[in-house]
């Protein structure tokens, strides 16, 4: 049977070329806009993810659970034995001070080194009066505290009692009685602790008189009085007291000034030292009868000014 | 005229913006097909030695990155008759081209073939203020051209300064900087039907596109089909399209005349359809496959089955000889060419130094057309193909794409037009400024 195929291929229809709808056309143009593409491919996922996270975290219980989980992980890591601190060793301090420092830092052992606040521990150790400096470090499961103690230089007498102060004037410790530290000089008066360096200079200058010195008294938070035994008082100037002390020593060496019956030497005016005589010396000086020959020989000269002129 | 000036300037600005962005679309709205090319301009405009005077004469490197064509809908004689259909066709083709280029285009340069173009030759002269010709003088002489009555409802599409003359020296391309007393210029003005432009504008606007330029397809196919010496020495480009046949005459690289005959390949097809009683699609197919205009003895023996879908044996097995087909086609093609001949005669084509005629367009592919055209139009006839441009698909290199390719060249380096020059200051609507000055004088 012969095929009845067409001699001519089917009258072709025009190639199908449907027009896009306005919407399709606009969507295509929109999609080809670079800004829109970037927004769609990056901005939209970011927005969706952040919205989801925000929505999930909006619930308090979920947030608490999340933080609890985070804390658990964190604790389990921090509590590993590698980070454990089980010993506090304190060096450079007397046993009582070491105990005080230990109590003051208040570290409960064992503890993870992550949870140690070394700065706070150092601050609390240094808050103690007797501690001048503390160095803290963690080494091999051990918290090492190196303490530099304050060295007491003076005894300070106040209305509240006695206290030890170091060379900078900082309080070191309280003191029960003066007899506990007879080796240290005594200072007193308002603002005495602030002028401790000056006091030490004065005491160093007055070293030949050490056996006679009772102490230093701060007058009006301005100048020092050097108090000797036999109720002798040396009134030192506010400015440059050390040279005044040296001059006093020179006078003493030349004229045995301090060995005489004098209650006070006023050195405040460097041009004119003034003496205050004791009652007996005064009587001799005035020629009153009870003067003994020995005393009279001492008070041959009358005025302090003339003393200076004597060789 | 100022409105037109502003509108054309706005289009030029749009074109500049598009070039800055680097992507522009070419839209050729024809009767049988609508073509769209997307051009990418890469690299700055390099200053090539230019023929013209104005600022637009620059060369831009471009490359075709998207191309699409579709069957035209709703266009007859190169004019839009069904807006919605045409809008859809434009949408189709722009979408396909955008998809190929994968880039969004906003600016489009369009051309169309119909709208009854008319050419006018304008002349104007002006005395130079200074003895040296400046750009302002060029603008003044262009403004001095007296515009003829172009008729109601018509719009100027092209206004090319064709020739400048300084005193008695004519044929100057660029008179700037030269010395003389009187500057004269010839301008070629081409007007089209305003309603057609309005329709096209509306369609393009409905597709969310901005119009960055408008050209006549006769002009742009001349740009792409005529080689340089033909443009220089004088040649006519006959763009035989589907619904219209465009004629453009070039001399000294300027179009000096343009016209269109409202006859084209579609008329041949409809003749075949009517003569053989077959559908238009079949007629089109037979025309492209077996058509011709020169009958030979061989053609009597070559039988063509024209078929039918009626179910009637006698009708479905019809056959015709190729001679019969040529007998139907030839009178119509002759008529088109005769019409072209008469238009060329009216334009004074014989006066040109070289009377080269170049046939291009889809309907020029009929075998034997060159011999027939030589008989009617003169001996110097050749078939033209458009210039090669970079990136153009192979399918779009035929003569049917002459105007599309020409529009690319037009987009890349347009010739100077009247509106590329500034309005001379004395013509400028300076009333507001004058009024302000007067107010100051009166009150102070």
HADDOCK unambig.tbl for C-alpha pairs under 7 A between the chains (distance, minus, plus):
assign (segid A and resid 7 and name CA) (segid B and resid 305 and name CA) 6.65 0.50 0.50
assign (segid A and resid 8 and name CA) (segid B and resid 305 and name CA) 6.24 0.50 0.50
assign (segid A and resid 8 and name CA) (segid B and resid 307 and name CA) 6.62 0.50 0.50
assign (segid A and resid 11 and name CA) (segid B and resid 281 and name CA) 6.82 0.50 0.50
assign (segid A and resid 11 and name CA) (segid B and resid 282 and name CA) 5.47 0.50 0.50
assign (segid A and resid 13 and name CA) (segid B and resid 281 and name CA) 6.90 0.50 0.50
assign (segid A and resid 19 and name CA) (segid B and resid 88 and name CA) 5.47 0.50 0.50
assign (segid A and resid 19 and name CA) (segid B and resid 89 and name CA) 6.26 0.50 0.50
assign (segid A and resid 19 and name CA) (segid B and resid 91 and name CA) 6.63 0.50 0.50
assign (segid A and resid 19 and name CA) (segid B and resid 92 and name CA) 4.78 0.50 0.50
assign (segid A and resid 20 and name CA) (segid B and resid 91 and name CA) 6.74 0.50 0.50
assign (segid A and resid 20 and name CA) (segid B and resid 92 and name CA) 5.94 0.50 0.50
assign (segid A and resid 25 and name CA) (segid B and resid 91 and name CA) 6.94 0.50 0.50
assign (segid A and resid 25 and name CA) (segid B and resid 95 and name CA) 6.60 0.50 0.50
assign (segid A and resid 29 and name CA) (segid B and resid 104 and name CA) 5.88 0.50 0.50
assign (segid A and resid 32 and name CA) (segid B and resid 102 and name CA) 6.69 0.50 0.50
assign (segid A and resid 32 and name CA) (segid B and resid 103 and name CA) 5.71 0.50 0.50
assign (segid A and resid 32 and name CA) (segid B and resid 104 and name CA) 5.28 0.50 0.50
assign (segid A and resid 33 and name CA) (segid B and resid 104 and name CA) 6.22 0.50 0.50
